[in-house]
């Protein structure tokens, strides 16, 4: 199947030490010695004194596993999220706060989501009067999954509350959906999140009144945001290296609807020959068609999950001249027809 989940052991990326430093504060608040967690994760504790230090994905996971095994607390994920406020995210958090509106802030944060500490893909869309943040599995997280979901939901809940504390006349209540059974009591979760919480739902998502999206932010400053975005770009390059042609092509496909770009047209955009582009992709271990199929499958899944668009309309948006071709491709990607996937 396209876009297979990656097991934790297969992930090869680095991230800022700041995320672990926030969890270290949580450990201290419970009265435990955080040194044990650092030892289990093979992290030099002295790195906490270096704001530019990075750790591997595996080290972060090992630290979190040691944390959960030591601190037996049903509310641990929610409590962890309370330490992840916007100002703890450095440039990305400050830039989001400097955006013009709530919608701008969310879109900016998701644009540079790799600089955050989430292990999920996050989709942002509106439907039936709600603005929805939907979290989808990116990796196989095993028994750490609930902790990470609750941590990220707690952060999202607190940061959005900070961004739009005002009420709107006739507003829809903020609502949270989890796809796992309730670990304790629904009342306890509703008290923590201060809103209705539902369990064993089809998706993990946060819903708020979509009218919040247009609210202006008090710290909006376009110049500040522009300067901070440059810092975000530099930080991305420092952590992940220059943007590869693989990623450039993906971003082009993600932003286009209707006719999909050809390899030749993308090569021309970057002032290289199609042959050179094929060679560069081969060096990265991918083909142009593989990238196209993977990105189109993601788009198709998102349209089917988050919109009421017909199969014919989705086909057109993905660049298929006939819906039958799209249905055939979708079945090849997922093993299901679009209609069966929706039901």
Secondary structure as UniProt FT lines:
FT   STRAND          6..7
FT   HELIX           8..10
FT   STRAND          14..16
FT   HELIX           18..29
FT   TURN            30..31
FT   HELIX           35..41
FT   HELIX           45..49
FT   TURN            51..52
FT   STRAND          54..56
FT   HELIX           57..70
FT   TURN            74..75
FT   HELIX           76..81
FT   TURN            82..83
FT   HELIX           86..89
FT   HELIX           91..97
FT   HELIX           102..111
FT   HELIX           113..115
FT   STRAND          120..127
FT   TURN            128..129
FT   STRAND          130..137
FT   STRAND          139..140
FT   HELIX           142..144
FT   HELIX           145..163
FT   TURN            169..170
FT   STRAND          175..177
FT   HELIX           186..193
FT   STRAND          196..198
FT   STRAND          204..209
FT   HELIX           210..214
FT   TURN            218..219
FT   HELIX           222..240
FT   HELIX           245..255
FT   HELIX           263..269
FT   TURN            270..271
FT   HELIX           274..283
FT   TURN            284..285
FT   HELIX           288..306
FT   HELIX           311..317
FT   TURN            318..319
FT   HELIX           323..334
FT   HELIX           338..342
//
